[in-house]
Amino acid sequence: MARKRSERPFPTREEVLDFIRGSKGAVGKREIARAFHIQGPERIALKELLKDLRRSGDLQSGAKRRY
């Protein structure tokens, strides 16, 4: 029997930025997705959110697509 995922709201820009800033080292999309329990099609939305954060200057990508 498949376990049903509890409904969690998609993280806000501020929540994602707080997570990245609070991390000890650089984090990638995978770590961010795991921290917020993002799966499937929501990962595409996360990718777009990160792209918007980079464009606005709130986030800079580092080596190996880390933030």
Contacts in CASP RR format, 6 or more apart in sequence:
PFRMAT RR
TARGET T0000
AUTHOR 0000-0000-0000
METHOD contacts of the structure
MODEL  1
MARKRSERPFPTREEVLDFIRGSKGAVGKREIARAFHIQGPERIALKELL
KDLRRSGDLQSGAKRRY
5 37 0 8 1.000
5 39 0 8 1.000
8 36 0 8 1.000
8 37 0 8 1.000
10 36 0 8 1.000
10 38 0 8 1.000
10 42 0 8 1.000
10 45 0 8 1.000
11 19 0 8 1.000
11 36 0 8 1.000
11 38 0 8 1.000
13 49 0 8 1.000
13 52 0 8 1.000
13 53 0 8 1.000
13 58 0 8 1.000
15 36 0 8 1.000
16 32 0 8 1.000
16 36 0 8 1.000
16 46 0 8 1.000
16 49 0 8 1.000
16 50 0 8 1.000
16 53 0 8 1.000
17 53 0 8 1.000
17 58 0 8 1.000
17 59 0 8 1.000
19 27 0 8 1.000
19 32 0 8 1.000
19 35 0 8 1.000
19 36 0 8 1.000
20 27 0 8 1.000
20 32 0 8 1.000
20 59 0 8 1.000
20 67 0 8 1.000
23 31 0 8 1.000
26 62 0 8 1.000
26 63 0 8 1.000
26 66 0 8 1.000
26 67 0 8 1.000
27 66 0 8 1.000
27 67 0 8 1.000
28 65 0 8 1.000
28 66 0 8 1.000
28 67 0 8 1.000
29 43 0 8 1.000
29 46 0 8 1.000
29 47 0 8 1.000
29 50 0 8 1.000
29 65 0 8 1.000
32 38 0 8 1.000
32 46 0 8 1.000
32 50 0 8 1.000
32 67 0 8 1.000
33 39 0 8 1.000
33 42 0 8 1.000
33 43 0 8 1.000
33 46 0 8 1.000
36 46 0 8 1.000
38 45 0 8 1.000
38 46 0 8 1.000
50 59 0 8 1.000
50 67 0 8 1.000
53 59 0 8 1.000
54 60 0 8 1.000
54 61 0 8 1.000
59 67 0 8 1.000
60 67 0 8 1.000
61 67 0 8 1.000
END
